[in-house]
């Protein structure tokens, strides 16, 4: 069985896979925004030494997710 027979002439399965990956990157971006929100709420409640490193890591997570989504949109 040839790959062309499985995917069809137009390769519609690859379009579906592309949209699945884009949706997954979008969900990950939403998750990172929720993590950032939780870090901000925690920082308001608790004062501690880890407040600044957690905020930096949260921003890094959110920036990485945004860059990943933009990269996926450009590449896929």
C-alpha positions in Angstrom: 0.0 0.0 0.0 1.4 3.4 -1.1 1.4 6.5 1.1 -0.5 8.3 -1.6 -3.3 5.8 -1.4 -3.6 6.3 2.4 -3.6 10.1 2.3 -5.5 10.6 -0.9 -4.6 12.7 -3.9 -5.0 16.1 -2.1 -3.3 15.0 1.2 -6.2 16.1 3.3 -4.9 14.1 6.3 -1.9 16.4 6.4 -4.2 19.4 6.6 -6.0 17.8 9.5 -2.7 17.1 11.2 -1.6 20.7 10.7 -4.7 22.0 12.3 -4.4 19.6 15.2 -0.8 20.8 15.9 -1.9 24.5 15.6 -4.7 23.8 18.1 -2.3 22.0 20.4 0.1 25.0 20.4 -2.9 27.3 21.0 -4.0 25.2 24.0 -0.5 25.3 25.3 -0.5 29.1 25.0 -3.7 29.3 27.0 -2.2 27.0 29.6 0.8 29.2 30.0 -1.4 32.3 30.4 -3.3 30.5 33.2 0.0 29.6 34.8 1.1 33.2 34.7 -2.2 34.3 36.2 -1.8 31.8 39.1 1.7 33.0 39.7 0.5 36.6 40.0 -2.3 35.6 42.3 0.1 33.6 44.5 2.6 36.5 44.6 -0.2 38.8 45.9 -1.0 36.4 48.7 2.4 35.2 49.7 5.6 37.2 50.0 8.8 35.2 49.6 12.2 34.8 48.0 10.9 32.8 45.1 8.5 35.5 43.8 10.8 37.0 41.2 12.3 33.7 39.9 8.8 32.3 39.5 7.6 35.4 37.6 10.6 35.2 35.3 10.0 31.5 34.7 6.3 32.2 34.1 7.1 34.9 31.6 9.6 32.6 29.9 6.9 29.9 29.6 4.4 32.3 28.1 7.0 33.8 25.7 8.1 30.3 24.6 4.5 29.2 24.0 3.8 32.4 22.0 7.0 31.9 19.9 6.1 28.3 19.4 2.7 29.1 18.1 4.0 31.8 15.8 6.7 29.4 14.6 4.1 26.6 14.0 1.9 29.0 12.0 4.8 30.0 9.8 6.3 26.5 9.4 3.1 24.5 9.0 
